[in-house]
Amino acid sequence: MTTGTTDTTEPTLTVDELAARAGVTVRTIRFYSTKGLLPPVIGPRRVGHYGQEHLSRLALIEELQHQGMTLAAIERYLEQLPADLSAHDLAIHRALVASWAPDAAEDTPLAELERRAGRPLGEEELDRLAAMGVLARTEEPGTYRVDLGLLRLGVQLLDVPIAHETILAARTVLMEHTRSAAHELSRLFRDEVWGPYRDRESDPEHVAAMRSLSAHMQPMVVQALVTAFQRSLKEELRAWLKES
C-alpha cells in the first residue's frame, strides 16, 4: 500500500514498498542511492519516499545487469542519459534494452506475483494480464509463467478502462503488424546485406562478422520502430480528435 503522494498526486512508495515492487533488497536500493544511480528521494531525506521514476530506473538497471554490464559500466551508461527523463521515458528505454535480451519469463507463485505487482490480483486482473501476454497459467494451480519485462507495464494498464475484448483485439493487431514488419526487415537485411556476400559463407570470420552486425542492428531497428510508431500514433490521435 502506498503511503503518500507527490505534488502531482502520484502515489509514492516507502523504501520497503519500492524494494518489493522492484524485486530487490532495501540494502540494494540504499547502495544504488549512494552510488548516484537513483535520483534523490521525494521529500525530506530521512522520511523521504520514492516515485515511479525510481521504480523505472531500478528496472533499467536490472536489464543492464542482465546484459552483463558491470556496475561501473552501468554508472557510465546512466550518466549519458538526459537528466529530465520521466518514468515513462525510462520505461521505453528499458523496453529497447530488453528487446535484444534473452526472454525473462519465470514460473511465479501468486503471492510472489502480487508482491512484484504491488497489489492484490483477482481473477479479472489475472485474465487481463494474460490477454496482454504478461502471464500464462501453468499446470500447477496458483503458479503463473510471468514475463517480468512486461509485468510493470501490464500492472499499470490494469487501471486503464479498456474492455478485455479490446485488449485482445489490440494485441492481435500489434502482433500481426510487428511480425509483418519483422519479416520485411529480415528479408531486406538478407537480400541487401547478407546476399552480396553469400559466396563467402564458408569463411567463418565473415559469418561471425555478419552475425555481429545483425546483433548490433537489432536494438537500432527496434528503436527506429518505436519512434516511428509513436509519431504515427500521435498523428492518428490528432486526426481522430479533430474529426470528433
Buried (B, 14 or more C-beta within 10 A) or exposed (E): EBEBEBEEEBBBBBBEBBBBBBBBEEEBBEBBBEEEBBBEBBEEEEEBBBBBBBBBBBBBBBBBEBBEBEEEEBBEBBEEEEEEBEBEBBBBBBBBBBBBBEEBBBEBEBEBBBBBBBBEBEEEBBEBBBBBBBBEEEEEEEBBBBBBBBBBBBBEBBEEEEEEEEBBEEEEEEEEEEEEBEEEBEEEBEEEEBEEEEEEEEEEEEBEEBEEEBEEBEBEBBBEBBEEBEEEEEEEEEEEEEEE
